């Protein structure tokens, strides 16, 4: 509610008039008759003093320099967040590279499965043929002994009937063949039981997950790569919200304050306020 003074001018009108023109304009606003009214001039001077005190307080408030503090703080945080963005990008590239490496590793294993199956088939076929040959020799010689020993006994019986010295070359040849025959089951067993079967158990089980998947691929994916990807996504979201919900509005407010401050300076200069 406006309180009107005895001379017909409200307090708001008086303050506004004083603010834009000073005591002289205030005197003009109340009319020529009011110029000689000592009470009216005193009230005008009192309002002017209050306005000057208010302007002084605003000036003290501006001297606090909160704008520059906020701007400096935002620049510091922005620099730190730029480093975080770079780190997030590098970490995301690392995650992608790790996922690609795991996929390539799985592709290599898939290729090895076919080769392992083929090698197993060849070794099994060799073992069957070796056993078949051993059975034929045993049946022919009538001796239930291993193939190599049966061949040695067979050629010993033959070479024993050859004059001394003539069968030496034949015996060396037979010995080399026997060594080869003896090596076949040992080699087959070693490759099959110590290489192919462990590989099949580790990489290509008939049922269930491969050990390498359960002990390497899944733990890496579930305990490292997936949580890391979620964390990086959360960081990206935080950085986006910083820019959208804080940095941009604050900067807009600072720019607006700077514009208002410029207009105030221009107005002060225009009306001649010190």
Backbone as JSON, one array per atom type, in Angstrom:
{
  "sequence": "XXXXXXXXXXXXXXXXXXXXXXXXXXXXXXXXXXXXXXXXXXXXXXXXXXXXXXXXXXXXXXXXXXXXXXXXXXXXXXXXXXXXXXXXXXXXXXXXXXXXXXXXXXXXXXXXXXXXXXXXXXXXXXXXXXXXXXXXXXXXXXXXXXXXXXXXXXXXXXXXXXXXXXXXXXXXXXXXXXXXXXXXXXXXXXXXXXXXXXXXXXXXXXXXXXXXXXXXXXXXXXXXXXXXXXXXXXXXXXXXXXXXXXXXXXXXXXXXXXXXXXXXXXXXXXXXXX",
  "N": [[0.86, -1.19, 0.0], [0.6, 2.15, -0.96], [1.79, 5.07, 0.6], [0.7, 8.3, 0.67], [2.17, 11.5, 0.58], [1.67, 14.67, 2.17], [1.82, 16.57, 0.13], [0.89, 15.47, -2.21], [2.39, 13.46, -3.59], [3.56, 10.19, -3.98], [5.49, 7.9, -1.91], [6.9, 5.98, -3.4], [6.99, 7.25, -5.92], [8.55, 9.4, -5.26], [10.99, 8.21, -4.52], [11.68, 6.97, -6.91], [11.91, 9.21, -8.57], [13.99, 10.58, -7.32], [16.0, 8.7, -7.65], [16.55, 8.67, -10.38], [17.19, 11.22, -11.0], [18.17, 12.74, -8.9], [18.28, 15.1, -6.21], [17.45, 17.55, -7.26], [15.71, 16.91, -9.42], [13.81, 15.62, -7.96], [12.73, 17.67, -6.53], [11.57, 19.07, -8.61], [9.62, 17.25, -9.36], [7.74, 17.25, -7.3], [6.61, 19.63, -7.63], [6.5, 23.18, -8.09], [5.54, 24.54, -5.88], [6.33, 22.99, -3.85], [8.97, 23.48, -3.49], [9.61, 25.32, -1.6], [8.92, 24.1, 0.63], [10.08, 22.94, 3.49], [9.92, 20.51, 4.88], [9.28, 18.64, 2.91], [11.57, 18.69, 1.24], [13.41, 17.77, 3.07], [12.55, 15.19, 3.51], [12.97, 14.21, 0.95], [15.73, 14.41, 0.73], [16.44, 12.62, 2.7], [15.47, 10.18, 1.61], [17.13, 10.11, -0.6], [19.63, 9.75, 0.55], [19.25, 7.24, 1.62], [19.0, 5.77, -0.74], [21.52, 6.19, -1.84], [23.03, 4.86, 0.08], [22.05, 2.3, -0.34], [22.9, 1.85, -2.97], [25.63, 1.93, -2.45], [25.93, -0.35, -0.88], [25.31, -2.32, -2.8], [27.47, -1.9, -4.47], [29.55, -2.67, -2.78], [28.86, -5.33, -2.58], [29.37, -6.17, -5.2], [32.09, -5.91, -5.22], [32.97, -8.12, -3.91], [33.55, -10.07, -5.74], [32.43, -12.48, -6.63], [31.68, -13.48, -9.09], [34.05, -13.74, -10.59], [35.35, -15.6, -9.02], [33.66, -17.84, -9.24], [33.85, -18.22, -12.03], [36.6, -18.76, -12.28], [36.77, -21.09, -10.73], [35.11, -22.78, -12.24], [36.6, -22.94, -14.58], [38.86, -24.29, -13.65], [37.73, -26.73, -12.82], [36.69, -27.48, -15.27], [39.01, -27.92, -16.75], [40.04, -30.12, -15.36], [37.99, -31.95, -15.83], [38.18, -32.2, -18.57], [40.53, -33.64, -18.75], [39.59, -35.95, -17.54], [37.7, -36.73, -19.44], [39.41, -37.36, -21.56], [40.74, -39.54, -20.38], [38.56, -41.29, -20.06], [37.92, -41.76, -22.72], [40.25, -43.08, -23.6], [40.19, -45.3, -21.89], [37.82, -46.49, -22.73], [38.53, -47.13, -25.34], [40.46, -49.02, -24.69], [38.86, -51.0, -23.5], [37.34, -51.75, -25.72], [39.38, -52.76, -27.34], [40.2, -54.93, -25.75], [37.87, -56.5, -25.76], [37.76, -57.07, -28.49], [40.12, -58.54, -28.72], [39.47, -60.79, -27.17], [37.39, -61.83, -28.71], [38.79, -62.43, -31.06], [40.51, -64.33, -30.01], [38.68, -66.31, -29.33], [37.82, -66.93, -31.9], [40.16, -68.02, -32.94], [40.35, -70.29, -31.32], [38.06, -71.62, -32.17], [38.86, -72.26, -34.75], [41.0, -73.93, -34.14], [39.68, -76.05, -33.04], [38.6, -77.59, -35.13], [40.99, -78.46, -36.31], [42.1, -79.91, -34.21], [40.19, -81.92, -33.87], [40.52, -83.2, -36.34], [43.19, -84.07, -36.13], [42.93, -85.83, -33.99], [41.26, -87.74, -35.13], [42.98, -88.79, -37.12], [45.05, -89.88, -35.53], [43.62, -91.8, -34.06], [42.83, -93.43, -36.16], [45.34, -94.31, -37.0], [46.1, -95.75, -34.71], [44.2, -97.8, -34.76], [44.89, -99.09, -37.15], [47.46, -99.91, -36.51], [46.95, -101.69, -34.43], [45.47, -103.55, -35.87], [47.41, -104.52, -37.66], [49.19, -105.6, -35.83], [47.63, -107.64, -34.78], [47.37, -109.3, -37.02], [50.03, -110.09, -37.46], [50.59, -111.4, -35.07], [48.73, -113.47, -35.27], [49.73, -114.75, -37.51], [52.31, -115.52, -36.71], [51.78, -116.85, -34.46], [52.34, -116.1, -31.87], [51.7, -114.45, -28.9], [52.6, -111.62, -28.54], [53.88, -108.19, -28.44], [53.81, -106.17, -31.47], [56.35, -105.19, -32.39], [58.19, -106.81, -31.02], [57.42, -109.26, -32.02], [58.09, -108.99, -34.73], [60.87, -108.7, -34.51], [61.53, -111.21, -33.42], [60.7, -112.78, -35.55], [62.41, -111.99, -37.69], [64.85, -112.58, -36.5], [64.78, -115.32, -36.41], [64.89, -115.85, -39.12], [67.29, -114.57, -39.93], [69.06, -115.99, -38.46], [69.59, -118.19, -39.86], [71.1, -117.36, -41.94], [74.36, -117.05, -43.35], [77.13, -115.94, -41.32], [77.7, -112.48, -41.18], [76.53, -111.86, -43.58], [73.9, -111.13, -43.08], [74.01, -108.75, -41.66], [73.51, -106.09, -42.62], [70.85, -106.35, -43.22], [69.84, -106.82, -40.66], [70.35, -104.36, -39.39], [68.63, -102.74, -40.8], [66.21, -103.93, -40.14], [66.21, -103.45, -37.39], [66.0, -100.63, -37.38], [63.44, -100.36, -38.47], [61.98, -101.68, -36.52], [62.43, -99.99, -34.31], [61.05, -97.75, -35.22], [58.48, -98.8, -35.34], [58.06, -99.36, -32.64], [58.05, -96.76, -31.69], [55.7, -95.72, -32.65], [53.19, -96.38, -31.14], [53.91, -95.16, -28.72], [54.26, -92.5, -29.44], [51.7, -91.94, -30.44], [50.17, -92.28, -28.1], [51.28, -90.29, -26.46], [50.78, -87.87, -27.89], [48.01, -88.0, -28.05], [47.02, -88.35, -25.35], [48.44, -86.49, -23.83], [48.34, -84.11, -25.17], [46.17, -83.68, -27.15], [43.79, -84.57, -25.79], [43.9, -83.05, -23.31], [43.68, -80.49, -24.5], [41.16, -80.68, -25.68], [39.6, -80.98, -23.4], [40.13, -78.57, -22.1], [39.53, -76.58, -24.01], [37.58, -77.5, -25.85], [35.17, -78.99, -24.81], [32.91, -81.81, -24.75], [30.42, -81.39, -23.63], [28.87, -78.67, -21.85], [30.54, -75.61, -20.69], [33.7, -74.51, -21.94], [36.81, -74.82, -20.18], [38.54, -72.67, -20.44], [36.79, -70.66, -21.09], [35.14, -70.52, -18.83], [37.03, -69.93, -16.85], [38.55, -67.82, -17.76], [37.57, -66.12, -20.0], [34.83, -65.51, -19.32], [35.09, -64.53, -16.55], [36.74, -62.26, -17.03], [35.09, -60.75, -18.69], [32.68, -60.45, -17.19], [33.5, -59.52, -14.65], [35.25, -57.45, -15.1], [35.3, -56.09, -17.75], [32.53, -55.56, -18.39], [31.54, -54.21, -15.95], [33.36, -52.06, -16.07], [32.68, -50.81, -18.48], [30.1, -49.93, -17.8], [30.74, -48.16, -15.74], [32.23, -46.24, -17.17], [30.22, -45.3, -18.83], [28.56, -44.14, -16.9], [30.28, -42.1, -16.04], [30.45, -40.6, -18.39], [27.78, -39.75, -18.5], [27.69, -38.18, -16.18], [29.53, -36.15, -16.88], [28.19, -35.05, -19.02], [25.88, -34.09, -17.76], [27.08, -32.22, -16.08], [27.94, -30.3, -17.96], [25.48, -29.61, -19.17], [23.52, -29.18, -17.12], [24.74, -27.61, -15.19], [27.27, -26.15, -15.82], [26.63, -24.78, -18.25], [24.16, -23.3, -17.53], [25.19, -21.74, -15.38], [27.23, -20.28, -16.63], [25.67, -18.86, -18.43], [24.22, -17.3, -16.62], [26.31, -15.79, -15.51], [27.13, -14.37, -17.78], [24.8, -12.93, -18.22], [24.72, -11.35, -15.9], [27.04, -9.89, -16.34], [26.2, -8.41, -18.56], [24.11, -6.89, -17.43], [25.57, -5.47, -15.54], [27.12, -3.91, -17.23], [25.16, -2.3, -18.41], [24.33, -0.9, -16.15], [26.63, 0.59, -15.56], [26.72, 2.2, -17.86], [24.33, 3.63, -17.5], [24.79, 4.97, -15.08], [26.89, 6.62, -15.89], [25.49, 8.12, -17.72], [23.56, 9.53, -16.23], [25.15, 10.89, -14.59], [26.0, 9.99, -12.1], [28.29, 9.51, -9.42]],
  "CA": [[0.0, 0.0, 0.0], [1.4, 3.36, -1.08], [1.45, 6.18, 1.52], [0.85, 9.56, -0.05], [2.55, 12.58, 1.49], [0.71, 15.81, 2.12], [1.97, 17.38, -1.09], [0.31, 14.8, -3.36], [3.34, 12.57, -4.28], [3.76, 8.98, -3.19], [6.88, 7.6, -1.53], [7.5, 5.3, -4.54], [7.29, 8.25, -6.95], [9.64, 10.23, -4.79], [12.24, 7.44, -4.6], [12.01, 6.81, -8.34], [12.35, 10.5, -9.08], [15.31, 10.87, -6.77], [16.96, 7.75, -8.19], [16.95, 8.95, -11.76], [17.6, 12.59, -11.26], [18.77, 13.42, -7.77], [17.43, 15.99, -5.41], [16.88, 18.61, -8.08], [14.56, 16.38, -10.12], [12.78, 15.35, -6.95], [12.07, 18.94, -6.24], [10.72, 19.38, -9.75], [8.5, 16.31, -9.41], [6.72, 17.6, -6.32], [5.98, 20.87, -8.02], [7.17, 24.39, -7.66], [5.12, 24.94, -4.54], [7.02, 22.19, -2.85], [10.37, 23.87, -3.36], [9.81, 26.07, -0.36], [8.47, 23.27, 1.74], [11.3, 22.39, 4.11], [9.67, 19.11, 5.24], [9.35, 17.79, 1.71], [12.98, 18.59, 0.85], [14.12, 16.95, 4.05], [12.22, 13.8, 3.22], [13.63, 13.85, -0.31], [17.16, 14.23, 1.01], [16.56, 11.37, 3.46], [15.33, 9.08, 0.65], [18.32, 10.1, -1.44], [20.7, 9.16, 1.35], [18.99, 5.8, 1.68], [19.33, 5.19, -2.05], [22.99, 6.18, -1.96], [23.52, 3.78, 0.93], [21.72, 1.04, -1.01], [23.85, 1.7, -4.1], [26.93, 1.61, -1.86], [25.93, -1.77, -0.5], [25.42, -3.11, -4.03], [28.84, -1.79, -4.96], [30.36, -3.54, -1.93], [28.56, -6.7, -2.96], [30.07, -6.45, -6.45], [33.54, -5.99, -4.96], [33.29, -9.47, -3.41], [34.15, -10.77, -6.88], [31.94, -13.85, -6.69], [31.65, -13.9, -10.48], [35.38, -14.2, -11.01], [35.64, -16.82, -8.27], [32.91, -18.91, -9.89], [34.43, -18.45, -13.35], [37.89, -19.43, -12.1], [36.5, -22.45, -10.29], [34.59, -23.55, -13.38], [37.72, -23.21, -15.5], [39.7, -25.34, -13.04], [37.01, -28.0, -12.92], [36.59, -27.84, -16.69], [40.29, -28.5, -17.15], [40.12, -31.47, -14.79], [37.03, -32.81, -16.52], [38.74, -32.49, -19.9], [41.46, -34.76, -18.55], [38.76, -37.14, -17.29], [37.14, -37.13, -20.73], [40.48, -38.06, -22.29], [40.93, -40.84, -19.74], [37.41, -42.13, -20.38], [38.05, -42.18, -24.12], [41.32, -44.08, -23.67], [39.72, -46.52, -21.23], [36.82, -47.11, -23.6], [39.29, -47.75, -26.43], [41.07, -50.21, -24.12], [37.81, -52.02, -23.36], [37.03, -52.24, -27.07], [40.51, -53.59, -27.78], [40.16, -56.19, -25.0], [36.76, -57.29, -26.3], [38.17, -57.56, -29.81], [41.12, -59.59, -28.5], [38.76, -61.99, -26.72], [36.67, -62.38, -29.87], [39.79, -63.04, -31.94], [40.98, -65.53, -29.33], [37.63, -67.31, -29.5], [37.85, -67.36, -33.3], [41.32, -68.92, -33.08], [39.97, -71.56, -30.69], [37.1, -72.3, -33.06], [39.65, -72.85, -35.83], [41.8, -75.04, -33.6], [38.82, -77.2, -32.75], [38.56, -78.43, -36.32], [42.29, -79.1, -36.48], [42.24, -80.9, -33.14], [39.34, -83.07, -34.21], [41.15, -83.92, -37.46], [44.38, -84.77, -35.63], [42.44, -86.95, -33.18], [40.79, -88.77, -36.06], [44.15, -89.41, -37.74], [45.73, -90.71, -34.54], [42.77, -92.96, -33.78], [42.94, -94.31, -37.32], [46.67, -94.93, -36.94], [46.08, -96.75, -33.64], [43.42, -98.95, -35.23], [45.67, -99.82, -38.15], [48.57, -100.54, -35.81], [46.4, -102.84, -33.73], [45.1, -104.57, -36.86], [48.66, -105.13, -38.12], [49.71, -106.4, -34.73], [46.8, -108.85, -34.69], [47.71, -110.18, -38.15], [51.35, -110.67, -37.23], [50.47, -112.36, -33.97], [48.02, -114.64, -35.79], [50.6, -115.46, -38.45], [53.45, -116.12, -36.01], [51.3, -117.67, -33.37], [52.94, -115.67, -30.6], [50.96, -113.33, -28.33], [53.55, -110.6, -28.08], [53.73, -106.94, -29.19], [54.19, -106.23, -32.87], [57.78, -104.99, -32.57], [58.89, -108.01, -30.58], [57.09, -110.34, -32.95], [58.9, -108.78, -35.94], [62.25, -109.01, -34.15], [61.65, -112.67, -33.31], [60.55, -113.34, -36.9], [63.64, -111.79, -38.47], [65.93, -113.3, -35.83], [64.7, -116.72, -36.86], [65.34, -115.92, -40.52], [68.7, -114.17, -40.04], [69.88, -117.0, -37.82], [69.91, -119.21, -40.86], [71.97, -116.75, -42.96], [75.77, -117.1, -42.93], [77.62, -114.81, -40.54], [78.16, -111.3, -41.91], [75.68, -111.51, -44.73], [72.64, -110.53, -42.64], [74.2, -107.56, -40.8], [72.77, -104.93, -43.17], [69.41, -106.61, -43.06], [69.52, -106.66, -39.25], [70.3, -102.91, -39.09], [67.37, -102.24, -41.37], [65.11, -104.45, -39.32], [66.25, -102.72, -36.12], [65.44, -99.3, -37.6], [61.99, -100.51, -38.63], [61.42, -102.02, -35.22], [62.44, -98.76, -33.5], [59.95, -96.93, -35.71], [57.22, -99.42, -34.91], [57.95, -99.15, -31.2], [57.77, -95.34, -31.43], [54.34, -95.35, -33.08], [52.21, -96.33, -30.04], [54.34, -94.18, -27.72], [53.94, -91.17, -29.99], [50.24, -91.82, -30.48], [49.68, -92.1, -26.74], [51.72, -88.99, -25.95], [50.04, -86.8, -28.57], [46.59, -88.11, -27.74], [46.69, -88.18, -23.94], [49.11, -85.34, -23.21], [48.13, -82.89, -25.95], [44.84, -83.51, -27.72], [42.73, -84.69, -24.78], [43.86, -81.84, -22.47], [43.16, -79.36, -25.28], [39.72, -80.83, -25.82], [38.99, -80.71, -22.09], [40.29, -77.16, -21.78], [38.96, -75.67, -25.01], [36.48, -78.04, -26.66], [34.48, -80.1, -24.12], [31.73, -82.33, -25.46], [29.25, -80.74, -23.02], [29.19, -77.59, -20.92], [31.46, -74.56, -21.11], [35.12, -74.81, -21.92], [37.48, -74.3, -18.99], [39.1, -71.35, -20.73], [35.68, -69.71, -21.06], [34.7, -70.37, -17.44], [38.09, -69.43, -15.98], [39.23, -66.65, -18.32], [36.75, -65.2, -20.8], [33.68, -65.03, -18.55], [35.5, -63.63, -15.46], [37.21, -60.98, -17.57], [33.95, -60.0, -19.22], [31.69, -60.14, -16.16], [34.06, -58.84, -13.48], [36.09, -56.31, -15.47], [34.9, -55.31, -18.93], [31.15, -55.07, -18.27], [31.47, -53.12, -14.96], [34.12, -50.9, -16.52], [31.87, -50.12, -19.48], [29.02, -49.22, -17.09], [31.36, -47.03, -15.04], [32.56, -45.21, -18.16], [28.95, -44.7, -19.24], [28.14, -43.25, -15.79], [31.13, -40.91, -16.08], [29.98, -39.8, -19.53], [26.52, -39.12, -18.1], [28.03, -37.12, -15.23], [30.14, -35.05, -17.61], [27.13, -34.42, -19.82], [25.03, -33.32, -16.85], [27.86, -31.06, -15.66], [27.88, -29.29, -19.02], [24.1, -29.21, -19.49], [22.71, -28.73, -15.98], [25.46, -26.7, -14.29], [28.21, -25.23, -16.45], [25.95, -23.89, -19.2], [23.33, -22.3, -16.85], [26.0, -20.81, -14.6], [27.88, -19.38, -17.57], [24.63, -17.96, -18.94], [23.94, -16.33, -15.56], [27.45, -14.87, -15.43], [27.05, -13.49, -18.95], [23.69, -12.01, -18.0], [25.15, -10.4, -14.89], [27.99, -8.97, -16.97], [25.42, -7.48, -19.38], [23.41, -5.95, -16.55], [26.59, -4.6, -14.96], [27.5, -2.95, -18.27], [24.08, -1.33, -18.53], [24.37, -0.04, -14.95], [27.73, 1.53, -15.75], [26.32, 3.19, -18.87], [23.3, 4.49, -16.94], [25.46, 5.85, -14.1], [27.6, 7.66, -16.62], [24.52, 8.97, -18.42], [22.88, 10.45, -15.31], [26.15, 11.63, -13.86], [26.25, 9.51, -10.73], [29.7, 9.23, -9.19]],
  "C": [[0.89, 1.23, 0.0], [0.9, 4.41, -0.1], [1.74, 7.48, 0.81], [1.17, 10.66, 0.94], [1.6, 13.76, 1.31], [0.8, 16.58, 0.83], [1.53, 16.64, -2.33], [1.26, 13.9, -4.12], [3.61, 11.37, -3.38], [5.24, 8.79, -2.9], [7.6, 6.92, -2.69], [7.89, 6.29, -5.63], [8.48, 9.1, -6.54], [10.97, 9.5, -4.93], [12.68, 7.28, -6.05], [12.56, 8.1, -8.91], [13.74, 10.84, -8.6], [16.35, 9.98, -7.41], [17.43, 8.14, -9.57], [17.42, 10.37, -11.96], [18.23, 13.31, -10.12], [17.78, 14.36, -7.1], [16.78, 17.06, -6.25], [15.66, 18.12, -8.82], [13.43, 16.05, -9.16], [12.01, 16.62, -6.64], [11.15, 19.32, -7.38], [9.49, 18.51, -9.79], [7.4, 16.71, -8.45], [6.07, 18.95, -6.63], [6.68, 22.09, -7.44], [6.8, 24.81, -6.26], [5.86, 24.2, -3.47], [8.44, 22.61, -2.62], [10.62, 24.61, -2.05], [9.4, 25.3, 0.86], [9.66, 22.55, 2.33], [11.12, 20.93, 4.45], [9.81, 18.18, 4.06], [10.78, 17.61, 1.26], [13.77, 17.72, 1.81], [13.85, 15.47, 3.8], [12.91, 13.32, 1.95], [15.1, 13.58, -0.08], [17.37, 12.93, 1.78], [16.46, 10.15, 2.55], [16.56, 8.97, -0.23], [19.49, 9.46, -0.71], [20.52, 7.64, 1.45], [19.37, 5.11, 0.36], [20.83, 5.14, -2.26], [23.6, 5.06, -1.12], [23.25, 2.42, 0.28], [22.66, 0.78, -2.18], [25.23, 1.34, -3.57], [27.03, 0.15, -1.46], [26.04, -2.67, -1.71], [26.84, -3.08, -4.58], [29.78, -2.65, -4.12], [30.13, -5.01, -2.28], [29.3, -7.09, -4.24], [31.56, -6.61, -6.22], [33.95, -7.36, -4.4], [33.91, -10.32, -4.52], [33.69, -12.22, -7.02], [31.93, -14.37, -8.12], [32.99, -14.46, -10.92], [35.77, -15.48, -10.29], [34.94, -18.01, -8.92], [33.51, -19.26, -11.24], [35.76, -19.19, -13.25], [37.7, -20.88, -11.67], [35.98, -23.33, -11.42], [35.7, -23.89, -14.37], [38.62, -24.32, -14.97], [39.02, -26.7, -13.18], [36.9, -28.45, -14.37], [37.88, -28.47, -17.19], [40.46, -29.92, -16.63], [39.19, -32.43, -15.51], [37.47, -33.13, -17.94], [39.73, -33.65, -19.81], [40.69, -36.05, -18.3], [38.16, -37.65, -18.59], [38.18, -37.88, -21.56], [40.72, -39.44, -21.71], [39.79, -41.8, -20.05], [37.52, -42.64, -21.81], [39.11, -43.27, -24.26], [40.88, -45.4, -23.03], [38.7, -47.25, -22.08], [37.5, -47.78, -24.8], [39.96, -49.04, -25.94], [40.07, -51.34, -23.97], [37.46, -52.62, -24.72], [38.14, -53.15, -27.58], [40.51, -54.93, -27.06], [39.03, -57.09, -25.5], [37.1, -57.86, -27.67], [39.18, -58.69, -29.67], [40.46, -60.89, -28.06], [38.0, -62.64, -27.87], [37.64, -63.06, -30.83], [40.32, -64.34, -31.33], [39.96, -66.66, -29.48], [37.59, -67.83, -30.93], [39.02, -68.32, -33.56], [41.0, -70.29, -32.48], [39.0, -72.33, -31.56], [37.83, -72.95, -34.23], [40.47, -74.04, -35.36], [40.94, -76.27, -33.32], [38.76, -78.15, -33.94], [39.87, -79.17, -36.53], [42.52, -80.19, -35.43], [41.41, -82.15, -33.43], [39.96, -83.89, -35.34], [42.37, -84.7, -37.0], [43.97, -85.97, -34.79], [41.96, -88.1, -34.06], [41.95, -89.52, -36.7], [44.85, -90.34, -36.76], [44.91, -91.96, -34.19], [42.83, -93.96, -34.93], [44.28, -95.04, -37.34], [46.7, -96.02, -35.87], [45.31, -98.0, -34.06], [44.22, -99.78, -36.24], [46.85, -100.54, -37.5], [48.08, -101.79, -35.09], [46.0, -103.95, -34.69], [46.34, -105.28, -37.39], [49.24, -106.03, -37.06], [48.93, -107.71, -34.6], [47.13, -109.82, -35.81], [49.05, -110.86, -37.92], [51.31, -111.72, -36.14], [49.79, -113.64, -34.46], [48.92, -115.46, -36.71], [51.72, -116.19, -37.72], [53.01, -117.01, -34.86], [51.9, -117.32, -32.04], [52.21, -114.42, -30.11], [51.93, -112.34, -27.72], [53.35, -109.33, -28.9], [54.3, -107.06, -30.6], [55.7, -106.12, -33.07], [58.56, -106.24, -32.17], [58.63, -109.19, -31.51], [57.92, -110.22, -34.22], [60.36, -109.12, -35.66], [62.46, -110.52, -34.08], [61.57, -113.33, -34.69], [61.85, -113.21, -37.68], [64.84, -112.47, -37.81], [65.95, -114.76, -36.28], [65.21, -116.86, -38.29], [66.84, -115.64, -40.6], [69.61, -115.19, -39.36], [70.31, -118.1, -38.78], [70.82, -118.66, -41.97], [73.4, -116.78, -42.46], [76.19, -115.8, -42.25], [78.12, -113.7, -41.44], [77.24, -110.9, -43.04], [74.42, -110.78, -44.27], [72.78, -109.29, -41.77], [73.42, -106.36, -41.3], [71.27, -105.1, -43.01], [68.99, -106.39, -41.6], [69.44, -105.17, -38.86], [69.0, -102.31, -39.62], [66.18, -102.66, -40.53], [65.05, -103.7, -37.98], [65.66, -101.31, -36.26], [63.92, -99.35, -37.75], [61.33, -100.81, -37.29], [61.37, -100.81, -34.3], [61.29, -97.84, -33.91], [58.6, -97.48, -35.24], [57.0, -99.23, -33.41], [57.58, -97.71, -30.87], [56.33, -94.96, -31.75], [53.35, -95.32, -31.91], [52.59, -95.31, -28.96], [53.97, -92.77, -28.18], [52.44, -90.94, -30.01], [49.67, -91.56, -29.09], [50.05, -90.73, -26.19], [50.91, -87.86, -26.56], [48.57, -86.81, -28.16], [46.29, -87.73, -26.29], [47.3, -86.93, -23.3], [48.92, -84.03, -23.98], [46.67, -82.73, -26.37], [43.74, -83.58, -26.67], [42.72, -83.5, -23.82], [43.33, -80.61, -23.21], [41.66, -79.46, -25.43], [39.01, -80.54, -24.5], [39.01, -79.22, -21.78], [39.51, -76.25, -22.72], [37.69, -76.2, -25.68], [35.78, -79.2, -25.97], [33.25, -80.54, -24.91], [30.46, -81.68, -24.93], [29.72, -79.63, -22.07], [30.16, -76.57, -21.51], [32.9, -75.04, -21.04], [35.75, -74.18, -20.68], [38.03, -72.9, -19.23], [38.01, -70.28, -20.71], [35.24, -69.43, -19.62], [35.74, -69.67, -16.57], [38.78, -68.17, -16.49], [38.27, -65.67, -18.98], [35.6, -64.63, -19.97], [34.08, -64.14, -17.37], [35.97, -62.27, -15.95], [36.03, -60.12, -18.03], [33.02, -59.53, -18.1], [32.24, -59.28, -15.04], [34.89, -57.61, -13.83], [35.47, -55.48, -16.59], [33.49, -54.74, -18.79], [31.02, -53.99, -17.19], [32.22, -51.87, -15.39], [33.35, -50.11, -17.57], [30.73, -49.34, -18.81], [29.58, -48.0, -16.37], [31.68, -45.9, -16.02], [31.3, -44.53, -18.67], [28.43, -43.74, -18.17], [28.97, -41.97, -15.77], [30.72, -40.01, -17.23], [28.69, -39.06, -19.18], [26.78, -37.96, -17.13], [28.62, -35.91, -15.94], [29.1, -34.3, -18.44], [26.23, -33.56, -18.94], [25.77, -32.1, -16.32], [27.76, -29.94, -16.69], [26.47, -28.73, -19.18], [23.41, -28.55, -18.31], [23.42, -27.76, -15.05], [26.29, -25.68, -15.04], [27.5, -24.25, -17.38], [25.03, -22.89, -18.5], [24.14, -21.28, -16.06], [26.69, -19.81, -15.52], [26.89, -18.38, -18.15], [24.29, -16.89, -17.9], [25.07, -15.32, -15.42], [27.44, -13.89, -16.6], [25.94, -12.47, -18.77], [24.05, -10.95, -16.98], [26.13, -9.39, -15.47], [27.26, -7.96, -17.85], [24.7, -6.44, -18.55], [24.4, -4.97, -15.94], [27.02, -3.53, -15.98], [26.43, -1.87, -18.43], [24.06, -0.37, -17.34], [25.46, 1.01, -15.09], [27.36, 2.62, -16.74], [25.27, 4.14, -18.3], [23.89, 5.46, -15.92], [26.19, 6.98, -14.81], [26.64, 8.65, -17.24], [23.87, 9.97, -17.48], [23.86, 11.18, -14.4], [26.35, 11.22, -12.43], [27.72, 9.16, -10.58], [29.91, 7.76, -8.95]]
}
